[in-house]
Amino acid sequence: MKILIKNSLVVDMENEEPYISDVLIENDKITKIEKNITEQVDKVIDGTNKVLMPGLVNTHGHLGMSIFRTYGENKQLMDWLNNYILPKEQMLTKELIHDFSLLSCIEAIKSGTTNVVNTYFSQEVVADAYKEIGIRGIIGSTDSYQNNPIDLFEYVKNIDKEDMIKVYCDPHSPYTCSTELLKENIENAKKHNTGIQIHLAETQDEIDIIKKRYNLTPTEYLDSIGMFDVPVILAHGIYINENDIEILKKIKGGISHNPISNAKLASGICDVVNLRKNNINVGIGTDGPCPTTSLDMFLEMKTCGYLQKLKYMDSSIISSYDILKMATIEGAKVLCQEDEIGSIKVGKKADLILIDIQKPHLVPALDIHSLLVYGVCGSDIDTVMINGKIVMQNRVMITIDEQEIMYKCEKSAKKFYSKESLS
């Protein structure tokens, strides 16, 4: 299958300066980036008045939590988690997790995300959802939390011949897992030649708990048990001191910054500027659609910029282009996938989005990087391609019946929260 995208404004995340060009896709890869490509193709997409850029990389999320969207509002994190979310999670079925993960995948794609890191329960049904809709991502092996654990590595290998779904080991956090369990995950990651995704240094409470138990920071503690011997995706990374920085400089992977979740739950502000200054990879994540309400990575980018500028009281402290890198190529580096995704380059996977910039809130386009970060909304995404396949065009989902999934989830949620389901 050959697809030609003609005459778009390319923001390739390889070169800082945007340019008008055609882009040729053959099967799953980008094969040409040049003007006036004339060869015979199966499909032509007109990119005039549209920005073509790499699909966004969401480095941390809990997709099944869209069933909890707006539930437990205005609570402190530990109160929200222990008294609202955890009790309700005991009621979740695999069917609910599958359907609401699918709903979240639709939301992600429609707002320009082509790769999602997910951590939750019953990940085999999340893998099914990823496969059905055609999204790329990493899911977590959380066997220790399941009553009937399956070999998720083997399951994904069987259903995903295109290798779009990766499996990481997935312990929740240093404060909820025993040292023994964390070490089991490290050994499992080594056995399967993969990495670990884990929450790290999200709240002051976590810092206090780990200090009391081990007289270490969470980062020092994970380092002491050998977790950084494997690639890691570290969600949040708010409470990081200078000694932690020295440890994190050596890791493979990086930090997932979740600005909206951190702000909404009053957890704190991750010092993205300092982390990046120390050459630590930092990507952007949405966290779950319950704490954040939205999975719109463009909204996350805006919030990232606002918070860093406020933290430093310096409007020039981080550029729009640097924030775009965090959502694309640096996010790919956090996932150790920068050789395949995260930029528009010949030989890379064709994970691409087209953004319609002929809208009142996006005219004039004087500084395209600033416009993308602070002007564009997820609803401005026109077309999404993942692995060389069009999954949305003209804002219409191609691979799934969006209305059917929305109807099913709305009906399921009403039943889930009814008195009958709680009895």
N, C-alpha and C positions, 0 to 999 in steps of 0.2 A: 504494500500500500504506500503510495506516494502522495503527500499533501504539501501544497505550496501556500505559504502565507506571504502575500504581496504587499509591499509599500507601507509597512508599519514603522513606527518610531521604535527602534530597538534599544532597550535598556538591558544590556547583556550581563552586567555585573562582572565583566572581565575588563571592560574599558569604562572609565568614568563618564566619557562624553557620549550621549545618545546619538543615534544616527538612523537615517531612513534606509531600509534594506528589505530584500526578500529573504525568506528562510525556507529551506527545503527540508522536509522530514521524510525519511524512508524507513518504513516499519516503525521501530521504536526509537530511532536515533536522528539527530540533526546531522545532515550531510553537506549542506551548503549554506553560507551566509554571504550573499552578495546582491548587487542591484541587477534588476532585469533578467532574472532566471527565466529561461524560455522552454525548458524541456517538458516533455509530455508527463502529466501527472494524473492521478485519479480524482483529486479534489483541489480546488483553489478557494482560499479564504481571502477576502479583501480586507487588508489591515489599514486602509486609509483612515486617518483621524483616530487611530487607535495606538496605544502603547503595547508593545510586545515585551514581556519580561518573563524570567523564570517563575514557575509556580512557587508559592510561599511554603516554607517548611515550619510546621508547628511542632516544636521540640518537646512539648509536654501537654498532655490532656487526659481527661477521664470521660470518654465519649458517652458511655452508658448513663452518666449522671444528668443527661438532658431531661430525664424523667423528674429530676429534682429542681429544674429551673425555677428560680425565685422562691424555693422552699427554704425556710429557716432564715429569713432575711434579718439583717441588723443584729446579728449575734457575734460574740467574740469567737475566734477560730476554734478553740478547744471546746467551748460550749456548743457551737454549731456542729462540730464533728462528733463529739461524744453523745450529745443528747438529742440530736436531730437526724444527722445523716447515718451514723452507724446503726441505730435501731431500725431505720427504714431499709437499709441495705440488706438486712436479714430477710426481708420480704421479697427481694428481687428474684425473679425466675430467669432462666437462660433466654426464654423467648423475649422477655422485657429488655434484657441487656442487648440482645441482638437487634431488636426493632429500634430502640432508642440510640444505639450506636449507629445504625443506618441513618436515622434522622440527623444525627450530628455530622455524619459524613456528607450528607446533602448540604447542610449548612456550610461546612468547611469548603466544599468545592464551589458553591455558589458565591463564596467570598474570596476565591482565588487561592485556596490552599490545595496543594497536590500531594503533600506528604505529612502524615500525622503520627506522632508518637503517642501511643495510648497505654495507660496503665489502669487495669481494673480487674474484675473477676470474670470467670468463664470466658477466657480469651479465645477459645476455639470458635465461639459464636461471633466474636468480634472479627476474627479472621474470615469467617464466612461473609460477614457484612462488607469487609474490605474487598473481598473477591467479587461479590455481586455488583458493587458499584464501580469498581476499577480504580481505587485509590491506592497510592503507595504509602508504606509506613512501617513502623516498628511497634510490635505488641509485646506484652510482658508475660513471662512464664511465672505464674504465681501458684504453683502446685501446692504449696504448703497451706494455702487458704481455701482449698477446694475439698469437698467431702469425697469426691471421686476423681482424683487427679488423672489427667491424660498426659501423654507425651506431646506437648505442644510443638516441639521442634519437628517431630515426625509428622504430626497432623498438618502443619503448614507446608512441609515439603511435599506432601501428597496432593494438596489442593492448589498449590501455587507454582506452576511450572515456569512462570515468567520471573520468579524470584523478586517480586515486588514487595512481599511481606517478610520482614526480618523479625527474629525473636530474640529479645534480651531477657536476662534474668531480672526479676522485678520484686525485690523486697521493699516494703513501704518506706521505712525510714530508720535511722539509728535509734530513735527513742521508742519505736514500737516493736522492734525485732531484737531477739537475743543475739549475742555474739556468735553463738553456735549456728543459728539460722543464717546470719550474714555470711559466715565462713562457708556454709553449705552452698550458698548462692555464688560465691566467688569460685569455688571448685567446679560448680556446674557451668559457669561461664567459660572457664578454662577448658573444660571437657568438650563443650560445643563450639569453641573458638568464637565466642560472641562477647557481648558486654553486659553491663548492669545499668538499669535506670532506677533511681532512688531519690526521694525527697531529702534535701540537705539544708540545714541552717535557715529554716523558714521563719521561725519565731524566736523571741527571747525565751519563751518557756522551754523550747527544745534545748537551747544553749544551757539553761539552768539544770535541766534534767541530766544531760550528758556530763556536765561539769560535776554534779553531785555523784553520779555513778562511777565515773572513770577519771575525774580530775583532768579532763581534756576538752577541747572544742570538738564538735561533731566531725569537722574535717580532720583534725588530728587523730580522732578515734578511728575513723574509716581507714586512714593511712596506716595506723598501727596494726590493723588486722589484715592488711594486704589488699584492700579493695581496689586501690589504684594500680594494681598489677594488670588489670583488664580495662578495656574502654568503658567509660562511664558517661551517663547523662544525668547531671545533678540538677534537680529541679529546685529553683528559687535562689539559693545562695545569697541570702540577704546579710546574714551575720558572719562575715568573713573578716578575720583580722590579718595583720601583716604576715604572721607566721603561716597562716592558712594559705595566703597568696603564694608563698614560697613553695608550699606543697603542691598547690594546684597548677603551678607553672609546668610541672612535670607530667601531668596526666594526659592520657589520650581520650579525647571526647571534649566535654566542657560543661558549661552552665546553661540551663534553660531559664531565662528571665521571664517572669510572669507578671507584668506590671499591673494589670487591672485587678487580678486576684489579690495581689499583695496590697494594693491600695484599698480595695473594697473590704477586705478582712482586717485592715489596719495592721498588717504584719510588719511593714517597713518598706524601705526602698533599697533595692539591690544597687550597689555601686558599680554599675556597668562601665562607667568611664575608667575607673581604676583597674577593673578586671581586664579590660581590653588593652589598657596601657601596658599591662604586664603580660601581654600576648597569650591570655587565656581566652579560648574560644567561648563566645557568648551568643546563643541563639535566642529566639523569642518563642514563648509558648502561651497558650490561652488558659491553661489549667482546665478544670471542668466547667461545663456550661451551667452548673449550679452556682459556684461562687462568682463566676464572671458574668453570667447570663448570656453572653454572646461568644461565638467562636470566630469573630471577625478579626483576622490578623492585621488588617489595616487600622482598626481601632486600637489594637495592641501597640502598633508602631507609633501612632500618635501619642498614646499615653506614655510610652517609653521616653519619647522626646521631651514631653512636658515635665515628667518627674525628674529626669536628669538635669534639666535646666533649672528647675526649682531647687533641687538638692544642692547644686553648686552656686545658685544665684548668678548664673552666667548663661546668657542666651546663645553663646557660641560654643558651648562646651562639647556638644556632639552634633555632627552634621547630619543632614537628611540622608546623604549617601551612605554614611556609616550605619544608620538605622536600617536602610534597605539591605545592606550586607548582612546584618544580623538576622533578617527575616528570610534570607536566601542562601548565599554561599557560606556564610559563617554558621548558619543553622545546619547546613549540610556537613560542615566540619565537625560540629558537635555530634552528629550521627555517624561520623567517619565515612561519609558518602560523597565527599566533595569531588571525587574523580568521576562520578556518574551524574550528579544533579547539582542544582544551586546556581548555575549560570547558563547562558546561551553560548555554546561553543561546539564546533564541529566534533562529532564523536560522542558527545554527551547524550543522555536520555532526553527525549522530547517531552519534558514536563513544562508546559508553557501556558501563560494566560494572556489574553487580549483584553485591554481595558479601554472602554469607550470614554474619551476625554472631550467629546462634543456635548457637554452639559453645562448649564449655567454656572454651577459651582466650581467648574474646572476651566473656565475661560477668563483671562488668557493664560496660556501655559508658558509662563516666562522662565520658571525654574522647574524643570520636570521632576527632579528628585524631591524637592519640597512639595510639589503638587501631589506626588504619589504618597508621600508620608502624611501630610497634613490636610490634603484636600480629598483624595479618593476615599470612597467607602466601598465596602464589600459589594454593595448593590450595583456598582459601576462595572463589575466584571462581566464581559460579554461572552467570552468563549474560554473553555478550559480543555487542555489536552494533557493526558497523563500516559506516559509510556508510548507516545505516538498515536494514541486513540482519543478521539474527541468524546469527552464525557458530558460537556455542556456547550451548547451553541445558541446564540441569541437569547441567553438566560434560560433556555429550556434544557432540562436534564435529559440526556440521551439514554443512559444505561439503566435508569430506574424510573418507576412511576411515582413522582414526588407527591402528588395529591393522595395517592393510596396510602403511602407511608405516613403522611401527616394525619390522615383520617384514623388510621389504625392506632397511632400513638396517642392521639387525643382521646380516643375511646378507652384505651388501656389505662391512661393516666386517671381518668374519672373513676374507673373501677378500683384502681390501686389506692386512691385516696378516699374512697367511700367508707362508710362505717362498716359495711359488710366485709370489706377486705381487711379491716383492722380487728375484727372480732376473733 
